[in-house]
């Protein structure tokens, strides 16, 4: 597969600086998501955040299989913490010598800004739309939808609505590619950072920030405080079984073309086990097609 360049060292300070200005503010609570988007690139740099790049072989292979016979496929990236999925799309299509029309949709402007920034670096035009996906109404539908680890952002009661929206956004014969961590034995409740893991996470970020202070130029204590807030607020919902994952797409009308397991056999350097932090376990990967 095509090697993927992700300039995280450059994008981390950019996201930290731009998130307080761009991040979506909740109309009810007044809170924004800069605690998440501002820190995310630093976490990736330190090996403390997972992304589509961890499953790059699956995404590039599945993207190529889905669009190989198309001249100018329309591809939607549904939700984005950063440009990691866009990087997989660009690499996969580069191997095929095709130029897809790519749109990234997210409720927050910060990841959209990062996708445009990455697209500019790669001389690859990217359309962006700041919208809640469930309210998104594009002028034309898509041949392929790519998204990674998005189910955990929604309560399980909303997953069926999300899957039906993906179906609605696809042309007949179009496909969706996605992956989600498998947490067998978990319940429907939101999973948060355990107290001991939150402290370990904060300490790991502080160590990483001190090691990289010369290149990043950001006060390590500021990043450590950011890590404390991140651990207080970050959470996820669990995909509990392969059958649950499969049924979600089948119930929405999709035909399953692939359902595979990506086995991660290593932990992060600090052995932290908490939401969004990569550690040993299984990811379910799916290719589901609209008939």
Phi, psi and omega in degrees: 000158182293128175301144185246123176268121175234105186281066186294327178300324179278323185280338181297308176297327178297312180295321179300321182283322187274332186303315179299336180273326191253337190296146182296132178254128179291129184292335182270308185273338184080359181275151176242179184255022180294334176300331181269302185288332179289330185262340192306315182294324175297320179296320177296319180299326182268003182074024183247015175214135178270166180201178177302334180297334177293338180241032186300322179300316179297310185296315181295317179297315183289324176298313181297319179295329184279330188241005188301328183264008182258146180278313182218073183294148175262121185239132177250128170262113190262094183086137184203127171282330180200211185260013187299317179290321177302320179299321178293319179297313181299315181296315181297317182286332176299318179298330181268355183057041176237155180241097179283161170267110186253133174238136174247126178242133177202156181285344185246143182284335184298307178296331176295318177300317180295323178293319177295320178299314180293319178300319178299317179299323183269004184053046184230108183294136181229130172269143177230151178219119177275106185198147163295128185305322183292341178258358188287130181224088183284159178290334178224153181273181191240156176268338183207138173240131178238133177202149184231129172057034184273334185300324182295347179279347184240146172299146182306331178296343180261355185296320180297322177296319180296315181297321178292327176294318176301317178301316181298327185277352183264144167292155172306132184088352178285164185227158171241139176242131176201169178215149178215143177295138177267123178236083181293138179090352178285163178258193180277348185287158178293137180258125182243180176287124168298153185303317182291326179287327176298318179293317179297323179295313179300316181295321180294320178295318179299316178299313181297322180292321178293320180296329185253012186301320183296322183274331184267327177070025180240136181306120180304328180292328176294318178292324177296319177295322175299322178294323177299315180294318179302313181294330178290326190255336186287139178201171180208164172249151190261137161275120193263342182200160176297319180298320178298317181296312180297314184297327179304315183280321179296320180294334178276356177103004181281152169260128184276121178262329178210136171220105187232170180241128173260116184264115174269123187255359181237153174266169171289167187297335180261003180055037180274134177240102184199162182305135177074350180270122183294130176207173185303136180160192185241142172243133172274133181238135185224143166241114182236134187243140172283125181299000000 
